[in-house]
Every structure is written in C-alpha cells, then in structure tokens.
Amino acid sequence: MSEKSKSHGRLAIRPSLKPRVLMTNTPELENAWTVKVITLFPEAFPGVLDRSLTGKALQEGLWQLQTIELRGFGLGKHKDVDHPPAGGGAGMVLKADVVGPALEDARRGTPIDPKLWPVLYMSPRGKPLTQSMAQSWSEAKGMTILCGRFEGVDERVLEEYNVEEISLGDFVLTGGEIAAQALIDSTVRLIPNVLGNVESTKDESHSSGLLEHPQYTKPAEWNGRKIPKVLLSGHHGNVEKWRREMSEKLTKERRPDLWEKFNKSNKK
C-alpha cells in the first residue's frame, strides 16, 4: 500500500495559472514572508523545502510558497511558451508575451519597491548569490522568482520588469528550479524563528566575511583523531580566539578572493 502524501492543511501549496493571495485569519500567515515562483514545472515545488526546519516553518506559516505555472500563459492551441532565437541559433527562448503576463500577475498585491519585493531570474550570467543578498531578501516582504528554461528569456521582458539576474555559480543547469530552491532555502533560513536559534546564523561561513571554523562533537577521539584540546578547556575566550584564527586560516587557504575582500573591508 502506497504511503499517503503529507498534508499541508490550510497551508497547502497548489500550482495556479495566476497568483492567489493565501487567505487566513491568523496574523502570522497574513504577514508571512512569501515567495512566488514562475515555472514550467510547478510540481517540482516545494521539493526539499518541505523538509527539515524550512518545512516545519512552512507548516507553521512563517513563510509561504506559491507556484505560478508558466504554461498557463502560453499562446495558441498548444499553449506555446517559446520560439527560436531572433537572428538564428540553437535552442528556444521563452517569449516576452508569455513571461510578461506571468510577471504582471505575480506583481498584483506586492510592493513595487524592489527592496521590499525583489523580482529575480535564475541565470548563469547573473550576480553570484551571496549571504548578504539572502539576508537582505529575508528582511523584505517576499520575492518573485522566474525559473528559466531552454536558451533563456527574451531580454525585453527582463528590462521591462526590472528583473535582477542571480547565479549560483559559473555553471549551467537545465532549468532554474533547482537554483530557485537553493536561493529560497538560503533566504528562508534567515527569517526570524525559522532556525529557532538565531545565534547559529552568526558564526557560519560567509556571515562575517570568513569561512566557518572546523566543528567537532563527541566522541572526544575517533579513529585516532582527537578534538583540539582548546575546545575541551572550558575557557570561552581561548575557544573564540582559536575559532577566529581557524576561520582566517581556512579562508586564506581555500578562498583567497574572500580573504582579500575581507582585509580590504577591515581597512576602511
């Protein structure tokens, strides 16, 4: 007998052709941080976002997810969403007269100010995603994310709606859905009360501009490898000093670009 799917109750996530305001009588849900995802594959969501602490926070209404099916805005008998690129070339491009209406509907009921509600497009040519970006977005009202496919999106629609392009790194995926989930996770975890312990976000990699120091836990010795004595000393001052030194050492060795940026920012 197959296992029944997990119910989200009043926080159910359903794909829609057009955005719908998620209604509730509870103030927490009314004020919840919200993300609208425009995608050809709404069934890909919430994916891993429905697990662990982000999933628990979703259930509790600390944030909300709405998928908007791009195919619903397709044109003609076959609901076409793409067309060969102007000037020739391989692949297909998502059409402006399809993506535009989807973005227009996603805009309804949201602030126009990009600081309060950014509109993002997952793209390998975008700005690299950083911790500071995620922190900034977590302090907004919510965001709209466009998941690309094929060779990309008609440039005119990105210009028309002031869409900010964001990249996970110097590589290419078949679509923006995986990247969108990573971006959402990096942002949602910074929303107050999602992780429970706010201190846990302060010492992790990139929060201070440095990589995180090594972590250890019981047993005190494993396969002949021992926990550094300073971590077992009970001297908090020495522990913090060791952690700082290790963060600097690892950053210098593994990410010289971050180390250079960190030093420059501290000299100002």
DODRENZA-55631 format. One line per 5 residues: number of its first residue (from 1); for each residue x, y, z of C-alpha. Coordinates in nm, 3 decimals, always signed. Layout:
BEGIN
NUM) X,Y,Z  ...
END
This chain:
BEGIN
1) +0.000,+0.000,+0.000  +0.147,+0.334,-0.102  +0.216,+0.595,+0.161  -0.026,+0.884,+0.167  +0.116,+1.220,+0.074
6) +0.185,+1.460,+0.355  -0.091,+1.715,+0.401  -0.017,+2.083,+0.442  -0.369,+2.156,+0.570  -0.451,+2.523,+0.539
11) -0.100,+2.592,+0.417  -0.143,+2.370,+0.110  +0.082,+2.454,-0.184  -0.101,+2.438,-0.516  +0.011,+2.538,-0.864
16) -0.201,+2.810,-1.021  -0.222,+2.986,-1.354  -0.242,+3.317,-1.173  -0.120,+3.417,-0.827  -0.372,+3.389,-0.545
21) -0.348,+3.562,-0.211  -0.312,+3.297,+0.058  -0.601,+3.377,+0.292  -0.612,+3.310,+0.665  -0.749,+3.463,+0.981
26) -0.419,+3.436,+1.163  -0.192,+3.744,+1.174  +0.116,+3.522,+1.136  +0.001,+3.394,+0.798  -0.114,+3.734,+0.679
31) +0.229,+3.879,+0.749  +0.431,+3.577,+0.643  +0.724,+3.619,+0.408  +0.604,+3.497,+0.068  +0.776,+3.368,-0.245
36) +0.607,+3.336,-0.584  +0.781,+3.102,-0.827  +0.706,+3.122,-1.201  +0.793,+2.786,-1.355  +0.703,+2.536,-1.625
41) +0.725,+2.265,-1.359  +0.521,+2.369,-1.052  +0.519,+2.005,-0.938  +0.891,+2.044,-0.861  +0.797,+2.254,-0.557
46) +0.829,+2.265,-0.263  +1.079,+1.981,-0.311  +1.341,+1.977,-0.037  +1.194,+2.297,+0.105  +0.920,+2.082,+0.256
51) +1.173,+1.904,+0.477  +1.358,+1.979,+0.799  +1.336,+2.326,+0.952  +1.221,+2.504,+0.634  +0.937,+2.254,+0.601
56) +0.840,+2.298,+0.965  +0.841,+2.675,+0.922  +0.624,+2.636,+0.611  +0.374,+2.432,+0.810  +0.372,+2.692,+1.086
61) +0.306,+2.977,+0.844  +0.637,+3.158,+0.898  +0.668,+3.172,+0.520  +0.451,+3.087,+0.220  +0.519,+2.942,-0.122
66) +0.310,+2.990,-0.435  +0.389,+2.835,-0.772  +0.268,+3.001,-1.092  +0.254,+2.771,-1.393  +0.406,+2.948,-1.693
71) +0.234,+2.716,-1.939  -0.098,+2.869,-1.835  +0.010,+3.190,-2.008  +0.111,+3.009,-2.327  -0.026,+3.118,-2.663
76) -0.227,+2.942,-2.928  -0.380,+2.599,-2.943  -0.071,+2.431,-2.798  -0.002,+2.695,-2.530  +0.338,+2.776,-2.679
81) +0.581,+2.947,-2.442  +0.896,+2.959,-2.653  +1.028,+3.037,-3.002  +1.361,+3.012,-3.188  +1.603,+3.298,-3.113
86) +1.597,+3.606,-3.334  +1.898,+3.607,-3.563  +1.915,+3.230,-3.566  +2.094,+2.981,-3.347  +2.029,+2.667,-3.149
91) +1.760,+2.615,-2.890  +1.449,+2.807,-2.795  +1.382,+3.127,-2.600  +1.095,+3.194,-2.357  +0.869,+3.456,-2.517
96) +0.821,+3.805,-2.376  +0.446,+3.794,-2.445  +0.424,+3.482,-2.227  +0.662,+3.566,-1.945  +0.540,+3.927,-1.929
101) +0.180,+3.843,-1.838  +0.303,+3.590,-1.581  +0.519,+3.855,-1.415  +0.234,+4.106,-1.437  +0.001,+3.874,-1.249
106) +0.270,+3.788,-0.994  +0.310,+4.161,-0.931  -0.050,+4.204,-0.815  -0.076,+4.268,-0.445  +0.301,+4.304,-0.399
111) +0.512,+4.617,-0.332  +0.671,+4.773,-0.640  +0.984,+4.871,-0.448  +1.250,+4.604,-0.528  +1.387,+4.638,-0.175
116) +1.053,+4.524,-0.037  +0.979,+4.270,-0.312  +1.263,+4.178,-0.548  +1.190,+4.009,-0.880  +1.466,+3.759,-0.959
121) +1.561,+3.541,-1.254  +1.786,+3.239,-1.203  +2.052,+3.280,-1.472  +2.417,+3.169,-1.518  +2.502,+3.522,-1.627
126) +2.359,+3.679,-1.310  +2.524,+3.816,-0.998  +2.667,+3.540,-0.777  +2.438,+3.460,-0.484  +2.586,+3.575,-0.153
131) +2.493,+3.552,+0.213  +2.439,+3.927,+0.229  +2.187,+3.904,-0.057  +1.995,+3.631,+0.123  +1.996,+3.838,+0.443
136) +1.858,+4.139,+0.259  +1.582,+3.936,+0.091  +1.483,+3.776,+0.421  +1.408,+4.125,+0.550  +1.179,+4.205,+0.255
141) +0.808,+4.124,+0.233  +0.878,+3.844,-0.012  +1.004,+3.785,-0.366  +0.913,+3.660,-0.712  +1.147,+3.413,-0.883
146) +1.139,+3.334,-1.254  +1.277,+2.990,-1.344  +1.425,+2.990,-1.693  +1.445,+2.704,-1.941  +1.596,+2.640,-2.284
151) +1.829,+2.921,-2.404  +1.686,+3.181,-2.169  +1.426,+3.458,-2.166  +1.356,+3.738,-2.413  +1.573,+4.027,-2.289
156) +1.293,+4.280,-2.329  +1.080,+4.128,-2.053  +1.375,+4.132,-1.811  +1.424,+4.502,-1.884  +1.052,+4.584,-1.865
161) +1.007,+4.438,-1.518  +1.348,+4.536,-1.378  +1.432,+4.171,-1.316  +1.756,+4.101,-1.128  +1.954,+3.803,-1.256
166) +2.105,+3.574,-0.993  +2.353,+3.288,-1.040  +2.460,+3.001,-0.816  +2.797,+2.984,-0.987  +2.986,+2.951,-1.313
171) +2.798,+2.652,-1.448  +2.476,+2.582,-1.637  +2.168,+2.384,-1.527  +1.886,+2.261,-1.748  +1.645,+2.494,-1.571
176) +1.608,+2.736,-1.284  +1.404,+2.520,-1.047  +1.695,+2.365,-0.856  +1.868,+2.702,-0.833  +1.545,+2.865,-0.713
181) +1.509,+2.613,-0.432  +1.866,+2.679,-0.322  +1.804,+3.054,-0.323  +1.478,+3.018,-0.131  +1.642,+2.793,+0.128
186) +1.931,+3.035,+0.180  +1.679,+3.315,+0.239  +1.405,+3.141,+0.438  +1.651,+3.005,+0.697  +1.736,+3.367,+0.788
191) +1.374,+3.463,+0.859  +1.323,+3.511,+1.235  +1.219,+3.194,+1.424  +1.281,+2.958,+1.129  +1.603,+2.812,+1.273
196) +1.498,+2.867,+1.632  +1.846,+2.972,+1.748  +1.937,+3.299,+1.576  +2.296,+3.268,+1.702  +2.351,+2.971,+1.470
201) +2.349,+3.201,+1.166  +2.609,+3.440,+1.305  +2.909,+3.203,+1.312  +2.851,+3.015,+0.988  +3.050,+3.059,+0.668
206) +3.017,+3.397,+0.492  +2.818,+3.565,+0.768  +3.128,+3.752,+0.888  +3.307,+3.753,+0.554  +3.513,+3.449,+0.654
211) +3.467,+3.074,+0.614  +3.342,+2.891,+0.920  +3.588,+2.734,+1.162  +3.605,+2.349,+1.192  +3.334,+2.185,+1.403
216) +3.367,+1.883,+1.636  +3.146,+1.680,+1.868  +3.155,+1.357,+2.072  +3.338,+1.120,+2.089  +3.649,+1.304,+2.204
221) +3.861,+1.064,+1.995  +3.761,+0.893,+1.669  +3.989,+0.674,+1.455  +4.288,+0.814,+1.640  +4.183,+1.173,+1.572
226) +4.124,+1.389,+1.879  +3.920,+1.704,+1.931  +4.157,+2.002,+1.973  +4.229,+2.048,+2.345  +4.129,+2.413,+2.345
231) +3.768,+2.318,+2.265  +3.755,+2.099,+2.575  +3.926,+2.353,+2.802  +3.610,+2.538,+2.906  +3.791,+2.869,+2.851
236) +3.550,+3.062,+2.628  +3.799,+3.335,+2.547  +4.055,+3.086,+2.418  +3.788,+2.896,+2.226  +3.673,+3.211,+2.046
241) +4.032,+3.307,+1.967  +4.103,+2.960,+1.823  +3.786,+2.968,+1.613  +3.872,+3.309,+1.474  +4.226,+3.202,+1.388
246) +4.097,+2.887,+1.214  +3.838,+3.086,+1.017  +4.108,+3.321,+0.895  +4.344,+3.033,+0.813  +4.081,+2.840,+0.614
251) +3.965,+3.150,+0.427  +4.320,+3.242,+0.332  +4.394,+2.889,+0.209  +4.068,+2.800,+0.036  +3.923,+3.133,-0.074
256) +4.196,+3.390,-0.130  +3.940,+3.606,-0.308  +3.729,+3.625,+0.008  +4.038,+3.682,+0.220  +4.141,+3.978,+0.006
261) +3.790,+4.123,+0.019  +3.777,+4.074,+0.397  +4.106,+4.254,+0.450  +4.002,+4.544,+0.230  +3.674,+4.590,+0.416
266) +3.852,+4.591,+0.753  +4.097,+4.859,+0.641  +3.820,+5.107,+0.562
END
